[in-house]
């Protein structure tokens, strides 16, 4: 087996040794010896046919409450430290390869596109017009506290300094000691405003530096490969957010929260630009300036500093205004920066003057970095999306119509609703009754629309409607925004989530675009969101993936027929069961024509930190997004062969049938799920501001996709990612379709991406771990179902290996294979401890045991590199 890089192993060993010394100092040599014994027994259990497992289990069962907590914390923090070392190693490799044109680099892509017949001007134009928006969401998947994340970042910084020859041993020991003496688990759930601040912190600490680095590299590679340049005011990738705007099922996101987050966004942007301008003023001390600049600042000794002083005053005024608004004080709104040009134009003037006066090399430094940041972040850092469920909007009109004596809005036909809404949209009279007292839920919807209507357009993204099914769902939102006085046509985006909704998406958008009033409203641009999480939970991964693919195909062809530009918004999560996987691969596997220069995609929870928390890794991920969208736009994959489509229909139908037969129709499934997994206990883990369930009295169907997948991940059964696919693939392979399936894998990016993601999940699964949870937690009458599911899981690797014609999983990705193998001995004790703690907590609840239980959840998540 391939060895992990020597430098990486050295880092892991060093960090682990420091953690061991910290534990010994705090709790004594005896506990450290116990931890080392547990580690050795777990490792031996992985190296043989489990002969050491009983000894390991016996050791864990004898731990008292305090030692159980300490052992859980030790393995959890070791896995966190291993993750830091691995991320640093990725940065190290990245820095070593900066001048190498690798096959997946932008310079290779530019050369490849040129060979395919695209001119340099075509490639540059497509890149310049590209609109990729990464939407940061605060789904409750980030287990680690922000205070620990900061300490993890400091450790990564120490590793960087160590590579440069600095002595950092003392600082590393201090940080690891601080981590050990800090509670891993939050005492309270974060508020939506705190989640938004966490998102802003990622921008401040990483993306603020990464974005200009990315754009500078992009410009240099474009110039070197094609002789073209990227305009300074162009950013192919930008950011939006749901943090503080996503109120679907989250009663904690109110109109006042949304208002505060919008103001915080402006405050934070002004603060960051102020720091940049102060730094730039210290650099631009030159006296030579062109006539254009002299006309504005006059005959002063330092013209650039004079102009930047004026910019500084306006930024200070904007920051003070936002701060006063947040405090509820009277805010001075004079001299504010209201749009990007207010900040961009004076900087562009400095840029022109420096170039005209022979100081271009100075202009290409910090000044260009700020200009490029403005292109990406604007004056608000992110554009805030609003999300609300369609039934909340319908409730508004239900109460209005009841008040007016017009009958029940929710009982009308779709045609009746549309006619009513369109008449009101065309009407000049107020919609809302004068002497009307709406319910608290309706008032909140109206208050939210008022906040949106009164906010600046450049701070807003899309208004997303979850569980959208009919054109009236979209028209209702537009009418409510119009009633509150919105001054621009905000994008209103239906989100199609269930399999039925995906299948109906084309017809719904077709009906919308046939409404002349609505088509004029869109100004030729329609956005549609595709739901991955709920569709997979509804139909199983295989059927959902095919439903998503067909919905995108249908929407793409439909919008082409209507002469409307389509942007598809992909609601992907971090795991395969929620549409996860490598973003680059996912984009290139979309239906041909569906990525036409524009794309929106969610980046959720912990994936934000993994992909964008370190500047060098963030820069790499931005390059992957930009390159994949450019390639999918100019050189999309061919349409699938009819035989492939027919086979995929059969696979999806069988997968759907097999998935629902267990999840929906087996009466033992819900009791088994509740008994074998920590699903009930997850509610105690204060991950995010949103409740784990849409309805507290509901069953699995009301459970959010994140805890649904989190629970199965904790016991390593990974059921949402493969259930249904197992028997569908087996039937096809055993039914004479093996060669066709192999051809589909080889030649169809969509099918290949799904099989590869399934392979990754299977490599992380472990039926023996799942069996132990069952042994400890599940009654005899339910174990037949568990045995059946594990047997089905064990059949999956063989199916994947047949398709890929290999002997074992991840043959073509040995680094990830070994990363999983190295982590397993450190995750195994956490699994066994968790099962033990679940059993104890369910019979004799105890706060100390409960804390240890939550730590095991965090540790398993760290080891698996994902939660939900």
NORVENBEL-V46861 format. One record per backbone hydrogen bond with DSSP energy under -1.0 kcal/mol. NH is the residue of the N-H (numbers start at 1). CO is the residue of the C=O. If there is no record, write none. Layout:
BEGIN
[[NH	CO] [NH	CO]]
END
This chain:
BEGIN
[[9	5] [10	6] [11	7] [12	8] [13	9] [14	10] [15	11] [16	12] [17	13] [18	14] [19	15] [20	16] [21	17] [22	18] [23	19] [24	20] [25	21] [26	22] [27	23] [28	24] [32	28] [33	29] [34	30] [35	31] [36	32] [37	33] [38	34] [39	35] [40	36] [41	37] [42	38] [43	39] [44	40] [45	41] [46	42] [47	43] [48	44] [50	48] [56	52] [57	53] [58	54] [59	55] [60	56] [61	57] [62	58] [63	60] [68	64] [69	65] [70	66] [71	67] [72	68] [73	69] [74	70] [75	71] [76	72] [77	73] [78	74] [79	75] [80	76] [81	77] [82	78] [83	79] [84	80] [85	81] [86	82] [87	83] [88	84] [89	85] [90	86] [91	87] [92	88] [93	89] [94	90] [95	91] [96	92] [97	93] [100	97] [102	100] [105	102] [109	105] [110	106] [111	107] [112	108] [113	109] [114	110] [115	111] [116	112] [117	114] [118	113] [123	119] [124	120] [125	121] [126	122] [127	123] [128	124] [129	125] [131	597] [132	236] [133	599] [134	238] [135	601] [136	240] [137	603] [141	139] [143	141] [149	145] [150	146] [151	147] [152	148] [153	149] [154	150] [155	151] [156	152] [157	153] [158	154] [159	155] [160	156] [161	157] [162	158] [163	159] [165	162] [166	161] [172	168] [173	169] [174	170] [175	171] [176	172] [177	173] [178	174] [179	175] [180	176] [181	177] [182	179] [195	191] [196	192] [197	193] [198	194] [199	195] [200	196] [201	197] [202	198] [203	199] [204	200] [205	201] [206	202] [207	202] [208	203] [210	206] [211	207] [213	209] [214	210] [215	211] [216	212] [217	213] [218	214] [219	215] [220	216] [221	217] [222	218] [223	219] [224	220] [225	221] [226	222] [227	223] [228	222] [234	231] [238	132] [240	134] [241	383] [242	136] [245	242] [246	242] [247	245] [247	387] [250	247] [253	250] [258	254] [259	255] [260	256] [261	257] [262	258] [263	259] [264	260] [265	261] [266	262] [267	263] [268	264] [269	265] [270	266] [271	267] [272	268] [273	269] [274	270] [275	271] [276	272] [277	273] [278	274] [279	275] [280	276] [281	277] [282	278] [284	280] [285	283] [294	290] [295	291] [297	293] [298	294] [300	298] [306	302] [307	303] [308	304] [309	305] [310	306] [311	307] [312	308] [313	309] [314	310] [315	311] [316	312] [317	313] [318	314] [319	315] [320	316] [321	317] [322	318] [323	319] [324	320] [325	321] [326	322] [327	323] [328	325] [329	324] [342	339] [343	340] [344	340] [345	341] [348	344] [349	345] [350	346] [351	347] [352	348] [353	349] [354	350] [355	351] [356	352] [357	353] [358	355] [359	354] [362	359] [363	359] [364	360] [365	362] [369	365] [370	366] [371	367] [372	368] [373	369] [374	370] [375	371] [376	372] [377	373] [378	374] [380	377] [381	377] [382	380] [383	239] [384	459] [385	241] [386	462] [387	245] [388	464] [390	466] [392	389] [394	390] [395	391] [397	393] [398	394] [399	395] [400	396] [401	397] [402	398] [403	399] [404	400] [406	401] [411	408] [412	409] [417	413] [418	414] [419	415] [420	416] [421	417] [422	418] [423	419] [424	420] [425	421] [426	422] [443	439] [444	440] [445	441] [446	442] [447	443] [448	444] [449	445] [450	446] [451	447] [452	448] [453	449] [454	450] [455	452] [459	456] [460	457] [461	384] [463	491] [464	386] [465	493] [466	388] [468	495] [473	470] [475	471] [476	472] [478	474] [479	475] [480	476] [481	477] [482	478] [483	479] [484	480] [485	482] [486	481] [490	488] [493	463] [495	465] [496	529] [502	498] [503	499] [504	500] [508	504] [509	505] [510	506] [511	507] [512	508] [513	509] [514	510] [515	512] [519	515] [520	516] [521	517] [522	518] [526	565] [528	567] [529	494] [530	569] [531	496] [532	571] [536	532] [537	533] [538	534] [539	535] [540	536] [544	540] [545	541] [546	542] [547	543] [548	544] [549	545] [550	546] [551	547] [552	548] [553	549] [554	550] [555	551] [556	552] [557	553] [558	554] [559	555] [560	556] [561	557] [562	558] [564	559] [565	524] [567	526] [569	528] [570	600] [571	530] [572	570] [573	578] [578	575] [579	576] [580	575] [586	582] [587	583] [588	584] [590	587] [594	591] [599	131] [600	568] [601	133] [602	570] [603	135] [605	137] [607	604] [608	605] [610	606] [611	607] [612	608] [613	609] [618	614] [619	615] [620	616] [621	617] [622	618] [623	619] [624	620] [625	621] [626	622] [627	623] [628	624] [629	625] [630	626] [631	627] [632	628] [633	629] [634	630] [635	631] [645	641] [646	642] [647	643] [648	644] [649	645] [650	646] [651	647] [652	648] [653	649] [654	650] [655	651] [656	652] [657	653] [658	654] [659	655] [660	656] [661	657] [663	659] [664	660] [665	660] [669	666] [672	668] [673	669] [674	670] [675	671] [676	672] [677	673] [682	678] [684	681] [685	682] [687	685] [694	702] [698	695] [702	699] [703	700] [704	692] [708	704] [709	705] [710	706] [711	707] [712	708] [713	709] [714	710] [716	713] [717	712] [718	712] [721	718] [722	719] [723	719] [725	722] [726	722] [728	724] [729	725] [730	726] [731	727] [732	728] [733	729] [734	730] [737	732] [741	737] [742	738] [743	739] [744	740] [745	741] [746	742] [747	743] [748	744] [752	748] [753	749] [754	750] [755	751] [756	752] [757	753] [758	754] [759	755] [760	756] [761	757] [762	758] [763	759] [766	716] [770	766] [771	767] [772	768] [773	769] [774	770] [775	771] [776	772] [777	773] [778	774] [782	779] [783	780] [786	782] [787	783] [788	784] [789	785] [790	786] [791	787] [792	788] [793	789] [794	790] [796	793] [799	795] [800	796] [801	797] [802	798] [803	799] [804	800] [805	801] [806	801] [813	810] [817	813] [818	814] [819	815] [820	816] [821	817] [822	818] [823	819] [824	820] [826	823] [827	823] [828	824] [831	827] [832	828] [833	829] [834	830] [835	831] [836	832] [837	833] [838	834] [839	835] [840	836] [841	837] [842	838] [844	840] [850	846] [851	847] [852	848] [853	849] [854	850] [855	851] [856	852] [857	853] [858	854] [859	855] [860	856] [861	857] [862	858] [863	859] [864	860] [865	861]]
END
